[in-house]
Amino acid sequence: MTRSIPSSVRWRVVPAVVVGLAFKPFFESLHQNPIVVAGILTLGAALIVVTEKIGRRSRGLDSITWRDALIIGASQSLALLPGVSRSAATICGGMLCHLERPTAARFSFLMSVPVLIAAAVLAVKDLLEFPGFADYLPPLAAGFAASAAFGFASIHWLLSYLARHPMNLFAWYRLLFGAGCFLLYAYRT
């Protein structure tokens, strides 16, 4: 039996789209500053730890409201920052709305569908403007197929992992990577 998603959730991507379009040049400029990227990685680690500590995680997918959808959609907007994982941002947003971790993860991946479709449309538009793009279709098709296969396998693994484990492992990874970025930047300057 398939559970339906409340109709209020279809507006979940609106905040990310509005913020992304309105501030695109600003967000793109942040990607050029390694200190900003390292700082955001470190702050993201702290957000994951705090979310794991304070969330009650007692609600399922069928309990998502308009308010929840907007909060999680706003969380998705954080992925416009360099070093922020869209999945981690939306899972944390869901957990802050007291969704169970596996429910927040499932909802996060459901949210990715419209965003990925929009990104694909923009990428196809850019590809069509590229001279001789037809020559690249076979390798692009192979890359797309491999990416889809590994993507589905990764999503399956991650949903299974998050059903049994907290996200603290990802916080440690982000913290170590952020510290590495700080050290590399300090060494290079």
C-alpha positions as CSV (number, residue, x, y, z in Angstrom):
1,M,0.0,0.0,0.0
2,T,1.4,3.4,-1.0
3,R,1.1,6.3,1.3
4,S,0.2,9.6,-0.4
5,I,2.1,12.8,0.4
6,P,0.0,15.7,1.6
7,S,-0.8,18.2,-1.1
8,S,0.8,21.0,1.0
9,V,4.3,19.5,0.2
10,R,4.3,20.3,-3.5
11,W,5.3,23.9,-2.6
12,R,8.4,22.6,-0.7
13,V,10.9,23.8,-3.4
14,V,9.6,27.3,-3.8
15,P,11.9,28.9,-1.2
16,A,15.0,27.4,-2.8
17,V,14.0,28.5,-6.3
18,V,13.2,32.1,-5.1
19,V,16.4,32.5,-3.1
20,G,18.5,30.9,-5.9
21,L,17.2,33.1,-8.6
22,A,17.2,36.3,-6.6
23,F,20.8,35.9,-5.3
24,K,22.5,33.7,-7.8
25,P,25.6,36.0,-8.4
26,F,26.1,36.4,-4.6
27,F,26.1,32.6,-4.0
28,E,28.3,32.0,-7.0
29,S,30.9,34.5,-5.6
30,L,31.0,32.7,-2.3
31,H,32.4,29.6,-4.1
32,Q,35.6,31.6,-4.8
33,N,36.6,32.1,-1.2
34,P,38.2,29.0,0.5
35,I,37.8,30.5,4.0
36,V,34.1,30.9,3.5
37,V,33.8,27.3,2.2
38,A,35.8,26.0,5.2
39,G,33.7,28.0,7.6
40,I,30.5,26.8,6.2
41,L,31.7,23.2,6.3
42,T,32.4,23.6,10.0
43,L,29.1,25.4,10.8
44,G,27.3,22.6,8.9
45,A,29.0,20.0,11.2
46,A,27.7,22.0,14.2
47,L,24.2,22.1,12.7
48,I,24.1,18.4,12.3
49,V,25.2,17.8,15.9
50,V,22.7,20.3,17.3
51,T,19.9,18.8,15.1
52,E,20.7,15.3,16.4
53,K,20.6,16.5,20.0
54,I,17.4,18.7,20.0
55,G,15.1,17.0,17.6
56,R,12.3,14.9,19.1
57,R,11.9,12.9,15.9
58,S,8.4,11.6,16.6
59,R,6.5,12.3,13.4
60,G,6.0,10.4,10.2
61,L,5.6,11.4,6.5
62,D,1.8,11.7,6.8
63,S,2.1,14.4,9.4
64,I,3.9,17.0,7.3
65,T,2.2,20.3,7.2
66,W,2.5,23.5,5.1
67,R,4.7,25.0,7.8
68,D,7.0,22.0,7.8
69,A,7.2,22.0,4.0
70,L,8.2,25.7,4.0
71,I,10.8,25.2,6.8
72,I,12.3,22.2,5.0
73,G,12.2,24.2,1.7
74,A,14.0,27.1,3.4
75,S,16.5,24.6,4.7
76,Q,17.1,23.5,1.1
77,S,18.0,27.0,0.2
78,L,21.1,26.6,2.5
79,A,22.5,24.3,-0.2
80,L,23.1,27.3,-2.3
81,L,26.1,28.0,0.0
82,P,29.3,26.3,-0.9
83,G,30.0,23.3,1.2
84,V,26.4,22.7,2.2
85,S,24.9,19.4,1.2
86,R,21.3,19.7,0.0
87,S,20.4,16.4,1.5
88,A,22.0,17.2,4.9
89,A,20.3,20.6,5.0
90,T,16.8,19.2,4.3
91,I,17.3,16.2,6.6
92,C,18.3,18.6,9.4
93,G,15.3,20.9,8.5
94,G,13.0,17.9,8.7
95,M,14.4,16.7,12.0
96,L,14.1,20.2,13.4
97,C,10.4,19.9,12.5
98,H,10.5,16.7,14.7
99,L,10.3,14.2,11.8
100,E,11.9,10.9,12.4
101,R,15.3,10.7,10.8
102,P,14.4,8.1,8.1
103,T,11.2,10.1,7.3
104,A,13.2,13.3,7.0
105,A,15.7,11.5,4.7
106,R,12.9,10.1,2.5
107,F,11.3,13.5,2.3
108,S,14.6,15.1,1.5
109,F,15.1,12.8,-1.5
110,L,11.5,13.5,-2.7
111,M,12.3,17.2,-2.6
112,S,15.3,16.6,-4.8
113,V,13.2,15.5,-7.8
114,P,11.9,18.9,-8.9
115,V,15.3,20.6,-8.1
116,L,17.2,18.0,-10.2
117,I,14.7,18.3,-13.0
118,A,15.1,22.1,-13.1
119,A,18.9,21.7,-13.0
120,A,18.8,19.2,-15.8
121,V,16.7,21.5,-18.0
122,L,19.2,24.3,-17.4
123,A,22.1,21.9,-18.2
124,V,20.4,20.7,-21.4
125,K,19.9,24.4,-22.5
126,D,23.7,25.0,-21.9
127,L,24.6,21.8,-23.7
128,L,22.5,22.7,-26.8
129,E,24.4,26.0,-27.1
130,F,27.8,24.1,-27.0
131,P,29.3,23.8,-30.5
132,G,29.3,20.2,-31.7
133,F,27.4,18.9,-28.7
134,A,26.1,15.8,-30.6
135,D,29.6,14.4,-30.6
136,Y,29.4,14.2,-26.8
137,L,26.1,12.4,-26.6
138,P,27.5,8.8,-26.3
139,P,29.8,9.6,-23.4
140,L,27.1,11.8,-21.8
141,A,24.6,9.0,-22.0
142,A,27.1,6.5,-20.5
143,G,27.9,9.0,-17.7
144,F,24.1,9.6,-17.1
145,A,23.5,5.8,-16.8
146,A,26.4,5.3,-14.5
147,S,25.4,8.3,-12.4
148,A,21.8,7.1,-12.1
149,A,22.8,3.6,-11.1
150,F,25.3,4.7,-8.4
151,G,22.9,7.5,-7.3
152,F,20.0,5.0,-6.7
153,A,22.4,2.6,-4.9
154,S,23.7,5.5,-2.7
155,I,20.3,6.7,-1.8
156,H,19.2,3.1,-0.9
157,W,22.3,2.8,1.3
158,L,21.9,6.2,2.9
159,L,18.2,5.6,3.8
160,S,19.1,2.3,5.3
161,Y,22.0,3.8,7.3
162,L,20.0,6.8,8.6
163,A,17.2,4.4,9.8
164,R,19.7,2.9,12.2
165,H,22.4,5.6,12.9
166,P,22.6,9.3,13.8
167,M,24.2,11.7,11.3
168,N,27.2,12.4,13.6
169,L,29.6,10.5,11.2
170,F,28.8,13.1,8.6
171,A,29.4,15.9,11.1
172,W,32.9,14.6,11.9
173,Y,33.6,14.3,8.1
174,R,32.6,17.9,7.6
175,L,34.5,19.1,10.6
176,L,37.7,17.3,9.5
177,F,37.3,18.5,5.9
178,G,36.6,22.1,7.0
179,A,39.7,22.0,9.2
180,G,41.8,20.6,6.3
181,C,40.5,23.5,4.1
182,F,41.5,26.0,6.8
183,L,45.0,24.5,7.1
184,L,45.5,24.3,3.4
185,Y,44.5,27.9,2.9
186,A,46.8,29.0,5.8
187,Y,49.7,27.0,4.3
188,R,49.2,28.5,0.8
189,T,49.1,32.1,2.0
